């Protein structure tokens, strides 16, 4: 009887903790708020910067910053026009290029984005960077890491929110957080679910287009990424945690007409 009551209370808590992803409308679990997860994210991002060799005074470093700022500004305007002003509340956008051979990029909650130099030859130019940047910004806007952390807390029976979880089991809660933001001794691309990845593709294509980057370059980028994974070699980290390039290209082409409408309205 007691177990049944606990189950009912937990289920009610989870239902109460559901939210909707801005713009896509998909329902997601959200038992913690940005006021809780963003400070933890910012602290972790600062640690990454302190432990990494940041590439700033180069053309590639500036491409990452330029594409990030353009997309962030366009996205905030886009959200405000649609009544989603609160989505980026508390965000503190940062975009950095980190010296590493890894073919990878990632985003932490609150708009903390990083690229590795290993992915830049595949990006080739600022529009290629914008393809990746739109996808990563979409993960932040859609609160995918917060969703994953909520799922992790619930899966481990920690359903009282972040502060309660820290009091009950601080070490487990910290580990869940690190996994949710994509950090586990070494920063790497967070293994989002298939639904989250496809959602980030769709939103990311729109975001790069409203920032004035040609969305038709997105499938071309993924063709280059597929070529980089060819020859039977180990696939780049960016691919190992994402759907295959062919499937991604097919989906991007289906979404292209709508993205081109945004691009034609906002092209520079």
Backbone as JSON, one array per atom type, in Angstrom:
{
  "sequence": "XXXXXXXXXXXXXXXXXXXXXXXXXXXXXXXXXXXXXXXXXXXXXXXXXXXXXXXXXXXXXXXXXXXXXXXXXXXXXXXXXXXXXXXXXXXXXXXXXXXXXXXXXXXXXXXXXXXXXXXXXXXXXXXXXXXXXXXXXXXXXXXXXXXXXXXXXXXXXXXXXXXXXXXXXXXXXXXXXXXXXXXXXXXXXXXXXXXXXXXXXXXXXXXXXXXXXXXXXXXXXXXXXXXXXXXXXXXXXXXXXXXXXXXXXXXXXXXXXXXXXXXXXXXX",
  "N": [[0.84, -1.2, 0.0], [1.91, 1.23, 0.85], [3.97, 1.49, -1.02], [2.45, 1.78, -3.3], [1.21, 4.23, -2.86], [3.44, 5.9, -2.83], [4.27, 5.57, -5.47], [2.1, 6.7, -6.85], [2.24, 9.36, -5.95], [4.75, 10.06, -6.97], [4.28, 9.78, -9.72], [2.38, 11.77, -10.07], [3.93, 13.98, -9.47], [5.76, 13.93, -11.56], [4.09, 14.31, -13.79], [3.2, 16.88, -13.21], [5.6, 18.11, -13.56], [6.04, 18.32, -16.28], [6.88, 19.95, -19.34], [6.82, 22.07, -22.28], [8.63, 21.99, -25.3], [9.96, 24.94, -26.6], [8.58, 26.29, -29.56], [8.64, 23.76, -31.05], [6.81, 22.29, -29.6], [6.87, 19.79, -28.42], [6.31, 17.67, -25.66], [8.14, 17.56, -22.62], [10.04, 16.21, -19.91], [10.51, 18.08, -16.98], [11.67, 18.71, -14.15], [13.29, 20.36, -12.82], [14.46, 23.75, -12.67], [15.75, 26.45, -14.76], [16.95, 28.25, -13.08], [18.21, 26.67, -11.27], [19.86, 24.85, -12.71], [21.43, 26.41, -14.44], [23.46, 27.96, -12.99], [25.16, 25.84, -12.19], [25.93, 24.89, -14.67], [27.33, 27.09, -15.73], [29.49, 27.27, -14.0], [30.75, 24.85, -14.57], [31.43, 25.23, -17.25], [33.23, 27.35, -17.05], [35.27, 26.0, -15.78], [36.04, 24.23, -17.79], [37.06, 26.06, -19.67], [39.23, 27.04, -18.24], [40.86, 24.84, -18.17], [41.51, 24.36, -20.77], [43.02, 25.04, -24.01], [42.26, 27.9, -25.4], [41.31, 29.1, -28.57], [41.57, 32.09, -29.97], [42.54, 34.5, -31.33], [42.45, 34.04, -34.17], [41.39, 33.39, -37.57], [39.58, 31.26, -37.65], [38.78, 31.09, -34.98], [37.42, 33.51, -34.73], [35.36, 33.1, -36.55], [33.76, 31.24, -35.21], [32.89, 32.76, -33.02], [31.59, 34.89, -34.33], [29.54, 33.58, -35.82], [28.15, 32.43, -33.7], [27.26, 34.69, -32.21], [25.66, 36.0, -34.12], [23.63, 34.09, -34.61], [22.59, 33.73, -32.02], [21.55, 36.3, -31.45], [19.64, 36.53, -33.5], [17.94, 34.4, -32.86], [16.97, 35.13, -30.32], [15.46, 37.39, -30.99], [13.59, 36.18, -32.69], [12.29, 34.44, -30.9], [11.17, 36.28, -29.1], [9.35, 37.6, -30.73], [7.45, 35.66, -30.96], [6.39, 35.31, -28.51], [7.95, 33.99, -26.62], [9.65, 35.06, -24.67], [10.74, 34.41, -22.21], [12.3, 32.18, -22.52], [15.09, 32.4, -22.91], [15.84, 33.6, -20.61], [18.16, 34.46, -18.18], [20.22, 33.33, -19.64], [23.61, 33.34, -20.7], [25.35, 33.94, -23.18], [28.11, 32.33, -24.67], [30.84, 31.67, -26.81], [33.3, 29.57, -27.88], [36.38, 28.47, -29.33], [38.18, 25.56, -29.03], [41.38, 24.17, -28.72], [41.88, 21.12, -30.08], [42.1, 17.85, -31.45], [39.78, 16.49, -31.78], [36.85, 15.82, -33.63], [34.39, 17.62, -33.14], [31.73, 19.29, -31.31], [29.87, 21.12, -28.84], [27.22, 21.98, -26.51], [26.36, 23.6, -23.49], [23.82, 24.07, -20.95], [22.17, 27.27, -20.97], [23.42, 28.56, -23.06], [26.16, 28.1, -23.47], [28.64, 27.42, -25.54], [30.93, 25.34, -27.32], [33.46, 24.7, -29.71], [35.63, 22.3, -31.22], [38.9, 22.45, -32.61], [39.33, 20.42, -34.4], [37.02, 20.03, -35.88], [36.81, 22.1, -37.59], [38.07, 22.03, -40.24], [36.16, 20.55, -41.62], [33.91, 22.1, -41.39], [34.72, 24.32, -42.89], [34.0, 27.04, -43.64], [32.36, 30.11, -42.52], [29.63, 29.72, -42.86], [29.44, 26.96, -42.77], [30.22, 26.61, -40.12], [28.01, 27.82, -38.98], [26.0, 25.95, -39.51], [26.59, 23.89, -37.68], [26.54, 25.43, -35.34], [23.88, 26.36, -35.24], [22.56, 23.99, -34.68], [23.64, 23.31, -32.15], [22.92, 25.54, -30.58], [20.19, 25.15, -30.72], [19.88, 22.88, -29.11], [20.35, 24.06, -26.62], [18.28, 25.99, -26.48], [16.05, 24.35, -26.55], [16.25, 23.13, -24.13], [17.43, 20.61, -23.71], [19.47, 19.37, -22.17], [18.6, 19.93, -19.59], [16.26, 18.48, -19.61], [17.31, 15.88, -19.84], [18.65, 15.71, -17.41], [16.53, 15.86, -15.64], [15.26, 13.46, -16.29], [17.25, 11.69, -15.45], [17.32, 12.14, -12.69], [14.75, 11.32, -11.92], [14.87, 8.63, -12.7], [16.57, 7.66, -10.82], [15.16, 7.84, -8.54], [15.08, 10.35, -7.4], [13.08, 12.64, -7.0], [12.37, 15.12, -6.01], [13.23, 17.59, -6.91], [16.13, 19.66, -7.64], [17.58, 20.72, -5.4], [16.6, 19.18, -3.28], [17.43, 16.69, -4.18], [20.21, 17.03, -4.09], [20.54, 17.15, -1.36], [19.73, 14.6, -0.63], [21.35, 12.76, -2.07], [24.16, 13.77, -2.84], [26.51, 13.11, -4.37], [25.61, 11.36, -6.41], [23.76, 13.04, -7.64], [25.43, 15.05, -8.62], [26.89, 13.56, -10.48], [24.86, 12.86, -12.27], [24.26, 15.38, -13.22], [26.69, 16.08, -14.53], [26.71, 14.19, -16.57], [24.43, 14.98, -17.9], [25.07, 17.51, -18.93], [27.06, 16.81, -20.6], [29.61, 16.22, -19.68], [32.27, 14.32, -18.49], [34.79, 13.83, -17.05], [36.1, 14.29, -19.38], [35.22, 16.63, -21.77], [32.64, 16.07, -24.05], [30.52, 15.41, -26.89], [27.2, 15.46, -25.95], [25.16, 12.63, -25.54], [22.37, 12.82, -26.86], [18.88, 11.91, -27.12], [17.25, 10.28, -29.92], [14.93, 11.67, -30.68], [15.47, 14.18, -29.59], [17.75, 14.91, -31.04], [16.78, 15.04, -33.69], [14.97, 17.06, -33.33], [16.67, 19.18, -32.69], [17.99, 19.38, -35.11], [15.92, 20.31, -36.79], [15.12, 22.76, -35.56], [17.61, 24.01, -35.54], [18.23, 24.36, -38.26], [16.33, 26.25, -38.96], [17.15, 28.33, -37.26], [19.74, 29.03, -38.23], [19.01, 29.96, -40.69], [17.34, 32.23, -40.18], [19.25, 33.82, -39.17], [20.56, 34.61, -41.37], [22.18, 32.86, -42.77], [22.8, 30.62, -45.41], [20.63, 27.98, -45.61], [20.82, 25.83, -47.31], [23.36, 24.94, -47.27], [23.56, 23.18, -45.22], [22.91, 20.35, -45.74], [25.1, 19.93, -47.42], [27.28, 20.27, -45.73], [26.91, 18.0, -44.12], [27.4, 16.02, -45.96], [30.11, 16.33, -46.28], [30.87, 15.64, -43.7], [30.12, 12.97, -43.69], [31.93, 11.99, -45.54], [34.25, 12.35, -44.1], [34.02, 10.37, -42.28], [34.41, 8.1, -43.69], [35.99, 5.22, -45.28], [36.28, 3.19, -43.46], [37.35, 3.99, -41.08], [37.46, 5.0, -37.6], [34.53, 6.67, -36.65], [34.02, 10.28, -36.47], [33.67, 11.92, -33.25], [31.49, 13.6, -33.27], [29.77, 12.36, -34.98], [29.34, 9.88, -33.8], [27.49, 10.13, -31.84], [25.19, 10.9, -33.0], [22.39, 10.72, -35.34], [22.82, 8.9, -38.47], [24.59, 10.42, -41.26], [23.27, 10.23, -43.81], [20.54, 9.88, -43.22], [20.12, 12.23, -41.85], [20.63, 14.17, -43.8], [18.53, 13.64, -45.57], [16.33, 14.37, -43.96], [16.86, 17.1, -43.52], [16.63, 18.13, -46.11], [13.9, 17.79, -46.52], [12.9, 19.7, -44.82], [13.78, 21.99, -45.97], [12.3, 23.88, -47.71], [10.74, 25.53, -45.93], [12.79, 26.59, -44.35], [14.19, 28.05, -46.25], [12.41, 30.1, -46.77], [12.6, 31.65, -44.44], [15.28, 32.33, -44.7], [15.36, 33.85, -47.09], [13.99, 36.06, -46.26], [15.69, 37.15, -44.44], [18.26, 37.3, -45.42], [21.57, 38.53, -45.99]],
  "CA": [[0.0, 0.0, 0.0], [2.79, 2.39, 0.93], [4.66, 1.61, -2.31], [1.47, 2.27, -4.28], [1.04, 5.65, -2.6], [4.66, 6.57, -3.3], [4.24, 5.56, -6.94], [1.09, 7.68, -7.29], [2.78, 10.69, -5.7], [5.84, 10.29, -7.93], [3.68, 9.98, -11.03], [1.75, 13.1, -10.07], [5.02, 14.95, -9.51], [6.32, 13.92, -12.91], [3.12, 14.96, -14.68], [3.26, 18.3, -12.9], [6.89, 18.61, -14.02], [6.16, 18.31, -17.73], [6.91, 21.25, -20.01], [6.81, 21.95, -23.73], [9.78, 22.57, -25.97], [9.56, 26.11, -27.37], [8.47, 26.22, -31.02], [8.26, 22.45, -31.57], [5.62, 21.86, -28.88], [7.01, 18.47, -27.83], [6.3, 17.65, -24.21], [9.36, 17.02, -22.06], [10.09, 16.19, -18.45], [11.28, 19.22, -16.49], [11.4, 18.84, -12.72], [14.19, 21.38, -12.29], [14.38, 24.98, -13.44], [17.01, 27.05, -15.19], [17.58, 28.92, -11.94], [19.01, 25.67, -10.58], [20.87, 24.18, -13.54], [22.33, 27.34, -15.12], [24.69, 28.23, -12.23], [26.03, 24.67, -12.26], [26.46, 24.84, -16.03], [28.31, 28.15, -15.91], [30.67, 26.88, -13.24], [31.43, 23.78, -15.31], [31.99, 25.81, -18.47], [34.43, 28.1, -16.65], [36.31, 25.02, -15.51], [36.51, 23.76, -19.09], [37.89, 27.11, -20.25], [40.48, 27.13, -17.49], [41.66, 23.64, -18.42], [41.67, 24.19, -22.21], [43.72, 26.06, -24.77], [41.26, 28.57, -26.21], [41.82, 29.7, -29.8], [40.81, 33.34, -30.1], [43.04, 35.46, -32.32], [42.61, 33.42, -35.49], [40.19, 33.51, -38.4], [38.63, 30.23, -37.24], [38.22, 31.48, -33.7], [36.47, 34.6, -34.96], [34.18, 32.53, -37.21], [32.92, 30.63, -34.18], [32.27, 33.84, -32.25], [30.68, 35.63, -35.21], [28.35, 32.77, -36.1], [27.41, 32.29, -32.45], [26.58, 35.94, -31.87], [24.59, 36.25, -35.09], [22.53, 33.16, -34.4], [21.98, 34.02, -30.72], [20.77, 37.53, -31.59], [18.48, 36.25, -34.35], [17.07, 33.5, -32.13], [16.29, 35.87, -29.27], [14.43, 38.2, -31.66], [12.59, 35.23, -33.18], [11.52, 33.97, -29.75], [10.39, 37.39, -28.57], [8.23, 37.84, -31.64], [6.47, 34.58, -30.81], [5.93, 35.25, -27.13], [8.78, 33.11, -25.81], [10.7, 35.92, -24.11], [11.33, 33.84, -21.01], [13.11, 30.99, -22.82], [16.52, 32.68, -22.75], [16.06, 34.34, -19.37], [19.3, 33.91, -17.44], [21.26, 32.86, -20.54], [24.82, 34.16, -20.83], [25.94, 33.31, -24.35], [29.56, 32.3, -24.87], [31.23, 30.81, -27.92], [34.76, 29.44, -27.86], [37.04, 27.43, -30.09], [39.15, 24.9, -28.17], [42.37, 23.4, -29.47], [41.76, 19.67, -29.91], [41.93, 17.14, -32.71], [38.45, 15.87, -31.84], [35.88, 16.39, -34.58], [33.3, 17.68, -32.18], [31.24, 20.56, -30.78], [28.86, 20.82, -27.82], [26.61, 23.13, -25.84], [25.85, 23.43, -22.15], [22.65, 24.93, -20.69], [22.42, 28.7, -20.84], [24.09, 29.12, -24.22], [27.61, 27.95, -23.4], [28.95, 26.58, -26.7], [32.34, 25.18, -27.64], [33.87, 23.93, -30.88], [37.01, 21.84, -31.23], [39.55, 22.8, -33.87], [39.27, 19.29, -35.3], [35.84, 20.04, -36.74], [36.83, 23.28, -38.46], [38.3, 21.72, -41.66], [34.92, 20.06, -42.21], [33.02, 23.27, -41.5], [35.34, 25.03, -44.02], [33.76, 28.47, -43.66], [31.44, 30.54, -41.46], [28.31, 29.1, -43.05], [29.56, 25.61, -42.22], [30.18, 26.77, -38.66], [26.62, 28.14, -38.62], [25.23, 24.7, -39.51], [26.84, 23.26, -36.38], [26.13, 26.35, -34.29], [22.43, 26.34, -35.14], [22.19, 22.73, -34.02], [24.02, 23.38, -30.74], [22.04, 26.54, -29.96], [18.88, 24.52, -30.6], [19.91, 22.03, -27.91], [20.23, 24.94, -25.46], [16.95, 26.6, -26.48], [15.07, 23.3, -26.26], [16.49, 22.63, -22.77], [17.63, 19.16, -23.78], [20.27, 18.9, -21.04], [17.73, 19.98, -18.41], [15.36, 17.34, -19.76], [18.06, 14.67, -19.52], [18.92, 15.68, -15.99], [15.25, 15.51, -15.0], [15.07, 12.03, -16.49], [18.22, 11.0, -14.62], [16.9, 12.25, -11.29], [13.59, 10.46, -11.74], [15.3, 7.24, -12.84], [17.26, 7.27, -9.59], [14.26, 8.06, -7.41], [15.29, 11.68, -6.82], [12.02, 13.39, -7.69], [11.98, 16.3, -5.25], [13.9, 18.78, -7.38], [17.59, 19.6, -7.57], [18.06, 20.95, -4.04], [16.26, 17.99, -2.5], [18.31, 15.61, -4.65], [21.56, 17.28, -3.55], [20.51, 16.79, 0.04], [19.56, 13.16, -0.48], [22.48, 12.02, -2.61], [24.91, 14.78, -3.6], [27.46, 12.56, -5.35], [24.86, 10.88, -7.56], [23.18, 14.19, -8.31], [26.51, 15.69, -9.37], [27.19, 12.71, -11.63], [23.76, 13.02, -13.22], [24.44, 16.69, -13.84], [27.83, 16.03, -15.44], [26.28, 13.43, -17.74], [23.41, 15.75, -18.61], [25.68, 18.61, -19.68], [28.06, 16.28, -21.51], [30.96, 16.25, -19.11], [32.57, 13.15, -17.69], [36.25, 13.75, -17.06], [36.5, 14.93, -20.64], [34.03, 17.15, -22.42], [32.33, 15.47, -25.33], [29.15, 15.62, -27.31], [26.19, 14.78, -25.15], [24.39, 11.65, -26.3], [20.95, 13.1, -26.79], [18.02, 10.9, -27.72], [16.97, 10.5, -31.33], [13.94, 12.75, -30.78], [16.14, 15.45, -29.3], [18.64, 15.22, -32.15], [15.97, 15.46, -34.83], [14.41, 18.36, -32.96], [17.75, 20.15, -32.82], [18.2, 19.57, -36.56], [14.85, 21.15, -37.35], [15.24, 24.12, -35.02], [18.89, 24.57, -35.94], [18.14, 24.8, -39.66], [15.58, 27.51, -38.92], [17.94, 29.36, -36.59], [20.8, 29.53, -39.1], [18.37, 30.68, -41.79], [16.89, 33.56, -39.76], [20.46, 34.61, -38.94], [21.07, 35.02, -42.67], [23.07, 31.86, -43.36], [22.1, 29.8, -46.4], [20.38, 26.65, -45.06], [21.16, 24.79, -48.3], [24.7, 24.45, -46.97], [23.5, 22.18, -44.16], [23.14, 19.02, -46.3], [26.46, 19.87, -47.97], [28.17, 20.03, -44.59], [26.79, 16.61, -43.68], [28.08, 15.2, -46.95], [31.54, 16.38, -45.91], [31.03, 14.87, -42.48], [30.04, 11.56, -44.08], [33.2, 11.66, -46.19], [35.27, 12.28, -43.05], [33.83, 9.11, -41.55], [34.55, 7.0, -44.64], [37.23, 4.46, -45.31], [36.36, 2.2, -42.39], [37.99, 4.53, -39.9], [36.56, 5.31, -36.49], [33.8, 7.89, -36.98], [34.24, 11.4, -35.56], [32.79, 11.94, -32.08], [30.27, 14.32, -33.62], [28.88, 11.4, -35.64], [29.08, 8.71, -32.99], [26.38, 10.41, -30.94], [24.13, 11.48, -33.81], [21.89, 9.87, -36.43], [23.71, 8.85, -39.62], [24.52, 11.57, -42.16], [22.28, 10.08, -44.88], [19.22, 10.16, -42.67], [20.08, 13.64, -41.5], [20.52, 14.93, -45.05], [17.16, 13.45, -46.06], [15.41, 15.18, -43.17], [17.13, 18.52, -43.77], [16.06, 18.48, -47.41], [12.45, 17.9, -46.36], [12.6, 20.93, -44.11], [14.43, 23.1, -46.65], [11.43, 24.96, -48.19], [10.41, 26.46, -44.85], [14.01, 27.28, -43.96], [14.52, 29.02, -47.29], [11.55, 31.26, -46.58], [13.24, 32.47, -43.42], [16.55, 32.84, -45.22], [15.09, 34.9, -48.07], [13.52, 37.24, -45.54], [16.73, 37.67, -43.55], [19.59, 37.19, -46.03], [22.35, 39.78, -45.97]],
  "C": [[0.88, 1.26, 0.0], [3.51, 2.61, -0.41], [3.73, 2.19, -3.37], [1.28, 3.77, -4.11], [2.24, 6.44, -3.1], [4.69, 6.66, -4.82], [3.27, 6.61, -7.46], [1.61, 9.1, -7.1], [3.89, 11.03, -6.69], [5.3, 10.56, -9.32], [3.05, 11.36, -11.14], [2.81, 14.18, -10.17], [5.59, 15.07, -10.91], [5.39, 14.6, -13.9], [3.14, 16.46, -14.49], [4.53, 18.92, -13.47], [7.08, 18.59, -15.52], [6.13, 19.74, -18.28], [6.83, 20.99, -21.5], [8.05, 22.62, -24.29], [9.31, 23.78, -26.77], [9.59, 25.83, -28.87], [8.05, 24.85, -31.54], [7.0, 21.92, -30.88], [5.73, 20.48, -28.26], [7.03, 18.57, -26.32], [7.58, 16.99, -23.69], [9.29, 17.08, -20.54], [10.99, 17.32, -17.98], [10.95, 19.43, -15.02], [12.38, 19.79, -12.04], [14.11, 22.6, -13.2], [15.75, 25.48, -13.85], [17.73, 27.74, -14.04], [18.47, 27.97, -11.16], [20.16, 25.16, -11.45], [21.85, 25.16, -14.18], [23.58, 27.67, -14.3], [25.67, 27.06, -12.26], [26.69, 24.57, -13.62], [27.56, 25.87, -16.22], [29.61, 27.84, -15.17], [31.47, 25.81, -13.98], [32.09, 24.32, -16.57], [33.26, 26.61, -18.15], [35.58, 27.15, -16.36], [36.9, 24.49, -16.81], [37.45, 24.79, -19.71], [39.26, 27.18, -19.55], [41.42, 25.98, -17.81], [41.99, 23.46, -19.9], [42.51, 25.3, -22.81], [42.72, 26.69, -25.73], [41.92, 29.25, -27.41], [40.98, 30.93, -30.09], [41.27, 34.21, -31.26], [43.38, 34.8, -33.64], [41.32, 33.6, -36.27], [39.14, 32.48, -37.98], [37.97, 30.57, -35.91], [37.17, 32.56, -33.85], [35.22, 34.11, -35.67], [33.22, 31.94, -36.2], [32.18, 31.71, -33.4], [31.24, 34.59, -33.1], [29.39, 34.86, -35.47], [27.5, 32.62, -34.84], [26.63, 33.54, -32.11], [25.43, 36.24, -32.84], [23.38, 35.36, -34.84], [21.83, 33.44, -33.07], [21.08, 35.25, -30.81], [19.5, 37.27, -32.4], [17.47, 35.39, -33.61], [16.3, 34.24, -31.05], [15.19, 36.75, -29.85], [13.27, 37.33, -32.12], [11.7, 34.75, -32.04], [10.64, 35.07, -29.18], [9.17, 37.68, -29.44], [7.11, 36.82, -31.49], [6.04, 34.36, -29.36], [6.71, 34.31, -26.24], [9.94, 33.88, -25.17], [11.44, 35.26, -22.96], [12.27, 32.67, -21.28], [14.59, 31.22, -22.56], [16.8, 33.52, -21.49], [17.18, 33.67, -18.56], [20.4, 33.39, -18.32], [22.42, 33.86, -20.54], [25.64, 33.55, -21.96], [27.47, 33.43, -24.34], [29.88, 31.3, -25.97], [32.75, 30.77, -27.99], [35.2, 28.29, -28.77], [38.17, 26.88, -29.22], [40.1, 24.06, -29.02], [42.26, 21.91, -29.11], [41.55, 19.04, -31.28], [40.55, 16.5, -32.84], [37.57, 16.6, -32.86], [34.56, 16.5, -33.83], [32.93, 19.13, -31.87], [30.17, 20.21, -29.77], [28.33, 22.12, -27.23], [26.16, 22.72, -24.45], [24.64, 24.34, -21.96], [23.05, 26.39, -20.53], [23.21, 29.32, -21.96], [25.6, 29.08, -24.18], [28.04, 26.94, -24.45], [30.46, 26.51, -26.9], [32.5, 24.32, -28.89], [35.29, 23.45, -30.65], [37.61, 22.15, -32.6], [39.48, 21.66, -34.88], [38.09, 19.3, -36.23], [35.89, 21.18, -37.76], [37.15, 22.98, -39.92], [37.05, 21.19, -42.35], [33.92, 21.19, -42.34], [33.43, 24.13, -42.7], [35.18, 26.55, -43.97], [32.72, 28.83, -42.6], [30.05, 29.95, -41.63], [28.33, 27.67, -42.54], [29.55, 25.62, -40.71], [28.75, 27.03, -38.21], [25.72, 26.91, -38.63], [25.35, 24.02, -38.15], [26.29, 24.12, -35.26], [24.61, 26.36, -34.12], [21.94, 25.12, -34.4], [22.48, 22.79, -32.52], [23.16, 24.39, -29.98], [20.64, 25.96, -29.76], [18.81, 23.6, -29.38], [19.71, 22.89, -26.66], [18.83, 25.53, -25.36], [15.89, 25.58, -26.08], [15.27, 22.66, -24.89], [16.7, 21.12, -22.73], [18.46, 18.63, -22.61], [19.44, 18.91, -19.76], [16.75, 18.81, -18.42], [16.07, 16.04, -19.37], [18.35, 14.58, -18.03], [17.66, 15.33, -15.21], [15.0, 14.01, -15.11], [16.01, 11.22, -15.59], [17.83, 11.02, -13.15], [15.73, 11.31, -11.01], [13.99, 8.98, -11.77], [15.99, 6.73, -11.58], [16.44, 7.59, -8.34], [14.42, 9.4, -6.73], [14.32, 12.66, -7.47], [11.61, 14.66, -6.96], [12.6, 17.59, -5.73], [15.39, 18.72, -7.09], [18.11, 19.77, -6.15], [17.78, 19.76, -3.14], [17.19, 16.84, -2.88], [19.72, 15.79, -4.11], [21.63, 16.91, -2.09], [20.43, 15.29, 0.27], [20.79, 12.38, -0.92], [23.32, 12.97, -3.47], [25.84, 14.22, -4.65], [26.74, 12.05, -6.59], [24.27, 12.03, -8.35], [24.22, 14.91, -9.15], [26.86, 14.88, -10.6], [26.11, 12.82, -12.69], [23.89, 14.35, -13.95], [25.55, 16.66, -14.88], [27.47, 15.27, -16.72], [25.3, 14.24, -18.57], [24.01, 16.87, -19.45], [26.82, 18.13, -20.57], [29.46, 16.29, -21.0], [31.17, 15.02, -18.24], [34.07, 12.92, -17.67], [36.8, 14.43, -18.29], [35.23, 15.4, -21.33], [33.85, 16.47, -23.76], [30.88, 15.72, -25.67], [28.19, 14.8, -26.46], [25.37, 13.85, -26.03], [22.9, 11.88, -26.1], [20.17, 11.96, -27.43], [17.78, 11.24, -29.19], [15.97, 11.63, -31.52], [14.59, 14.11, -30.55], [17.05, 15.87, -30.45], [17.86, 15.73, -33.37], [15.34, 16.82, -34.57], [15.45, 19.47, -33.12], [18.09, 20.41, -34.29], [17.19, 20.55, -37.13], [14.97, 22.59, -36.87], [16.53, 24.77, -35.5], [18.9, 25.07, -37.37], [17.4, 26.13, -39.74], [16.43, 28.62, -38.33], [19.04, 29.91, -37.49], [20.21, 30.36, -40.24], [17.94, 32.08, -41.38], [18.08, 34.45, -39.4], [21.13, 35.02, -40.24], [22.08, 34.09, -43.28], [22.27, 30.93, -44.26], [21.88, 28.38, -45.88], [20.71, 25.52, -46.03], [22.56, 24.24, -48.08], [24.69, 23.37, -45.9], [23.68, 20.75, -44.71], [24.55, 18.85, -46.86], [27.47, 19.61, -46.86], [28.12, 18.57, -44.18], [27.35, 15.62, -44.7], [29.58, 15.18, -46.67], [31.8, 15.56, -44.65], [30.99, 13.37, -42.78], [31.35, 11.11, -44.71], [34.31, 11.52, -45.15], [35.19, 10.99, -42.27], [34.05, 7.9, -42.44], [35.85, 6.23, -44.47], [37.38, 3.47, -44.17], [37.03, 2.68, -41.14], [36.96, 4.78, -38.81], [35.85, 6.62, -36.79], [34.12, 9.02, -36.01], [33.26, 11.34, -34.38], [31.46, 12.6, -32.42], [29.27, 13.4, -34.3], [28.47, 10.26, -34.73], [27.89, 8.89, -32.07], [25.19, 11.01, -31.69], [23.59, 10.46, -34.8], [22.85, 9.92, -37.61], [23.52, 10.01, -40.56], [23.44, 11.44, -43.24], [20.87, 10.39, -44.4], [19.06, 11.64, -42.35], [19.9, 14.5, -42.75], [19.1, 14.83, -45.61], [16.18, 14.33, -45.28], [15.61, 16.67, -43.42], [16.54, 18.96, -45.09], [14.54, 18.6, -47.36], [12.05, 19.21, -45.72], [13.06, 22.18, -44.85], [13.48, 24.19, -47.14], [11.08, 25.99, -47.12], [11.64, 27.27, -44.43], [14.39, 28.35, -44.99], [13.63, 30.27, -47.22], [12.13, 32.2, -45.54], [14.52, 33.11, -43.96], [16.32, 33.99, -46.2], [14.6, 36.19, -47.44], [14.65, 37.93, -44.78], [18.13, 37.66, -44.15], [20.25, 38.56, -46.08], [22.98, 40.04, -47.33]]
}
